[in-house]
Amino acid sequence: MAPLNVCIIGSGNWGSVVAKTVGKNAMRSNRFNPVIKMWVFEEIIDGRKLTDIINQEHENVKYLPGHKLPKNVVAVPDVHKAAAEADVLVFVLPHQFVSQVCEQLVGHIKSDAFGISLIKGIDYGPEGLKLISDIIRTTLNIEVSVMMGANIAREVAEDKFCESTIGSKNKRHGQILKELLQTPNFRIAVVENCDTVELCGALKNIVGVGAGFCDGMDCGDNTKAAVIRLGLMEMVAFAKMFSKGTVESTTFLESCGIADLVTTCYGGRNRKVAEAFVRTGKTIEELEKEMLNGQKLQGPQASVEVHKFLKNRSQTDKFPLFTAVYQICYEKRPVQEFITCLQNHPEHM
């Protein structure tokens, strides 16, 4: 059987970390072509093209400085050329660009290719709330799995031990993707409850923003523990409301669930920026530019999509934590009222 060609769609912080892992694994395996193509949105850094820097110095100096990429990872600025021969497409780009990039790929990929989304977000469009994997699946007409987990990019890049969860309805694809992505210090469980895995990846970022509000107000660890618990309850309730299939409660015990929620509420960028939001009085947009090198924060945007979904169903009162995060970020609700929302949460009634 011919080795599988792999293309990584995206080259930001997390995308570059994934490229580092995939590149090393592909060199050690007979299952994959050792040359890994990575689509890079071209930028000029100090007068040089970012793709030239990556291909010559084997480092993404903008999004993953200080970490060398394997020499078999090739940066390609043309998404058509990057994906043309791919059997496996790894999607890891900001969720707001997914539709646009997928539309560009229509008619330019193999008919039997399959994908995996590492994108933690959801999208609200004319047809309502959609999972990112569904956008990829319907636009490109391919099977798509997902991977979510307690995976702070910097720590994965430093090869510190962690776990992740692949959600795949196709067992064969799940095992191939596990072989592509797993390392001794990056352990992966494969489950079939794909939609719940993906929802966890999006919803936990909203809770992480709430945890950051608490840190900004110096509320302490007991309050943050309550945010984590109540946030998890809202995640479970939302998954049951949204999903068409069965929602397995055990999925929330995987890395994509409680583990990712805990690390997001203590170490993630959503928590960090939300704390600065409280302490500085600056807007989310201002802090993104200052703290994230221009990259977009996922939690506040996810709260917008979730709020639209809940408002259309008159269900916002059942999700006070999600609703409060949205209102504080975008409707100037005083951040001190976040504690009021916890005090009056339906779980306490």
N, C-alpha and C positions, 0 to 999 in steps of 0.2 A: 504494500500500500504506500502511495506517495506521501511524503511528509506534508503536514498541513501548513499552509501559509497563514501568518498572523499579522493583522494590522491593528494598531492602536489609534483610535480616533480621539485625539486630544493630547495636549502636552503641557498642561498646567502643573501645579504642584503635585497633586495626586497622580495625574497621568504620567508624569516623569518618574515617580516612585514605582508605579506599576511597570513602566518600561524597563526599569532597572531589574525588577524581579523576573519579568517575562523573558528579557534578553538572556539572563543567566540560565534560566530553566531551559530555554530553547537550545542552548549550546550543549546541554547535558542529555538531551532526549532525542531519540530517533523518530519520535512521533511528529515533531515540528521542524519546519525549515528554520535553520539557525538565523537567517536574516529576518529581523523584525522591523517592519516599516511603521513609522510613527508620523501621523499627520500633524504638522505644526502650522498654526496660524502665523504667517510671516510677520515678524516685527524687526525693527532696526534698533540694535543695541550698540551704542557708542560707534555708530557708523557702519556696523556690520550686520548682515542678515543673521537672525537667530538660528536658522537652519544650518548656515555655514559654521557658526560657532559650535553647534551640537555635533555636527559631522566631523569637524576638525579637532575640537578639544574634548568631545564626548562629555559635555556638561551643559545642562540647561541653566545658564548663568542668571537668568531672570527668575525662574520659578522653583529651581532646586539647586541653588548655589552651594558649592562645597561637596557635592556628591557626583562622582563619576558614573556615567552610563556605560554599559558594555559596548564594545566597539561594533558589535553586530546589530545595534539599534541604529537605524538609518532615518534621519529626519527628512520628510518630504513635504514641501509646501502646497502641492496640488493634491487635493483630497481624492480626485478621480484616480490619479496615478498611485496614490498610497493604497487604495482599497481594491484596485482592479482585479488582482489575482488572489485576494484573501479568501481563505476558507473560514477563518475565525476573525470576527470583528469585535474588538474590545472598545466599548464606548465609555469615555471618561472625560467629558467636557461639561462646561456650565449648562444647566438644564434649559436655560432660555435660548440656547443656540441649537438645540437638538433638532427641532423641526426643520430649520433652515438647512442644516448640514445633511440630514436624511433626504430631503428633497433633491439636493445636489447629487446624491448618490444613486437615485433611482435610475435604473438601466445601466449602471456602471459597476455592478457587483455580480458575483457568481450566483446563479439561481439556487444552488444548494448550500450557500454560505449560511452560517449561523452566528449569533452574536451574544454578548453578555454586556449588561449595563452596570456600571459602577457609579451611576449618577444618583445622588441623593436629592431628589426633588419631585415635585408633582406639577401638573400644568392644568390651568383652567381655561378652556376655550369655548367656542360656540356650542360644542356638544357636551359641555360640563367638565367635571374633573377627570383627568386622565393620568395614568401612570406613565412614566417616561418610557418604560419598556413597551407599553402599548403603542405609543407614538412610533417608536422604531419598528415594531412588529407590523403595524398596519401600513406604514409608509413604504417599507422595503420588502414586505411579504416574506420575512424570514422568522425562524424561531429565535426567541431571545430569552436568555436566563438573566439572573441578577446576582450581584454580590454586595452585601452590606455587612458591616461589623464595626467593632471598637477598633478603628484603624486610623489613628492620628498619623497623618502622612509623615511628619518628621521622625516619629518613632519607628515607623516601618522602614524608612530609609536608613535609619541607624541600626537596623536588624535586631531591634528589641523584640522579645517574644510577644505575640498577640494571636488572636483568633479572628476568624471571619466566617460568614455563612453564605453559601451559594444556594439560591432558590432556583430550581430547574424542574420543569415538567417533563423533560426528556432525560432519562437516566444516563444514556450514553453521553450526551452533551455535558451533563453535570460532571461525569468522571473525567472527560477530556479537559474541561475547564479547570478542574481541581488539579490535574497534573500540570497544567500550564502555569498556575498561580501559586500553588502551595510550596513552601520551603520548610526547613526544620524549625524556623522561628516564626512562620506564618501559617498556622494550622487552620484547615478549612473543613467545616461540616457541610454536607449537601442534603438539602431538604426539598420536598416537593411543593411546599406551601409558598409558592413564588410571590404572589401578590402581597401577602403579609410581610414577607422579608423586605420587600421594596417599600411598603408603607412605613415600616419601622424606620427605615433609613431617612425618610422625609420628615416624619412627625417628631422624631427625637430632637431635631434641630430647633423646633418651636419651643420645646421644653427647655432646651439648653439656653435659649434667650431668657426664659423666665428665671433660670438659675443665675444667670448673669445679673439680672435686675436685683436679685437678692444679695449678691456679692457687692454690688454697687451701693446698696443700702446698709451693708454690714450686718445682715440679718443672722448670720451664723449657720453652722452645719445642720442643726435640727430643722431649721426652716428649709434649707436646701433638700434635706432628706424628704420632707413633706412634698416639695415641688416634684421630686423624682417619683414618689409614689403616686401622687395625684396625676402627674403627667402620664405615667404608665397606664393608669386606669382610663384616661381619655384616649390614649393610643389604642388600647384594646377595644373600647367602645366604638371608636371611629372606624377601625378595621372591620368590625362586625356590621356596621352600617353601610360601609362602602363596598365591601367585597361581595361578589356574586356567589362565590363558592364557599366552602367550609373554612372557617378561621380556626386553626389549631392553636390552643393556648400554649402548647409546648414550644411553639416557634418563638414566643416572647422570652423564653429562657435561653435561647441561642445567643450567639455573639451579636447578631443583628438587633436583638431586643434589649434586654436589661443591661447587658454589658456595654453596648454602644451608647445607651442612654446615660449610664453612669459616667463614662469617660467624656461624653459631650458636656455634661453638667459640671465637670471638674476641670477639664483640660482643653476643651474645644474652642475654636475661633468664635462660634456663636456666643458662648459664655463670655469670652474675653471682650468682644466688641460691645455686648449688652452692658457689661459692667462699666465700660468707658462711656457709653451712652448716658448712664445715670450720673457718673462722676463729672463729666465735662459739659453736659447739656447740648452737645453737638448732635446733628442728625445722623441717621444710619448711613446715608450717602456720603457725608463728610468723613465719617470714620472708616468706611470702606476704602476711600482713597488714601487715607493716612496710614491705616493699619494692615491692609490686605493687598497692597501693591496694585490697587485698582480692581481686584477680583470681587465678585459679588458674594454677599453673605446669603446663605441658604435659608436660615431660620425665619427671618422677617418675611421673605418672599413666599415661603411655604405657608406662613400664617395668613397671607392675603388669599392664596388659593383655597385654603381650608375654610376661611371665613365666608367666601363666596358660596361654597358648597353648603355650609351649615345655614347661612342666611336664607338661601333659596328653599330650604326645608324647614325653616323656623325652628332650628335646633341649637341656636347659639347658647341658650341658657343652660343646656346640658353639658356644654364644654367651656366653662368659664375661664379656665387657664389658657386654652388656645385663643379664646376671644379677647382676653385681656392683653395678651402679647400683641395681637394685631392692633388693638385700639391704642396701646401705649406707643407703639412704633409709628403709627400712621394717622391717628386721630387726636393726638395730644392729650390723651387721658393721663392724669398724673400717675407717675410710676408708683407712688405710695399706695395707690388703690389696688396694686397687684396683691398686696397682703390681704386686703378686704376680700378679694376674689377667693383666696385660699380659705379664709375664715368661714365664708358662706358657701363653700363648695358643696354640691349635692351629695358627695360621699359622706358628709358630716350630718346630713339631715335625716 
